[in-house]
Amino acid sequence: MSTQENRANTATSIKSETRANLRPDAPSRAGDKEMTMSNVDFVKGVYAAFGAGDVPKVLGSMHPQIQWTETAGYKYGGVYRSPQAVLENVFAKIPVAFESFSVDVERLIDAGNVVVMQGHYVAKGKATGKNVRAAVAHVLEISDGKIVRFDQYVDSATINPIIVA
């Protein structure tokens, strides 16, 4: 199976399992500076694509040498250094571990080339049938219209128990 076919198959299985709730009233904070078609708008588009299951668009938003870090205490914690590594080690695990999974984006904070997402993972464990709402923050660094770094901070004590490894 080619890499392209693998991405398409994984994207198809993820599409029915994931969503991101972008609240229309979710405030974006920019301090005193005026926001343009900014990194916040770019990140909103990435979360919208994730929520729609458009994994190719999400992967396309990443720099080829992205550094993607999942929280060390999280069952799927680790550092991944390419869109393909993120696909295989993060996105492909979602439909295996979760019956449902969504990112509830509560706010996006504009810090120039960095955007911070504050929200919750809302998930139901596939093996346990248990539901959780786990606090999460993502720190995304943007350069030349691509995500070059992603750091996840999640309440692993809340979400890990619903995942059977």
Summary of the structure (lengths in Angstrom):
residues: 165
radius of gyration: 15.2
end to end distance: 25.8
largest distance: 50.6
contacts: 520
relative contact order: 0.19
helix: 32%
strand: 41%
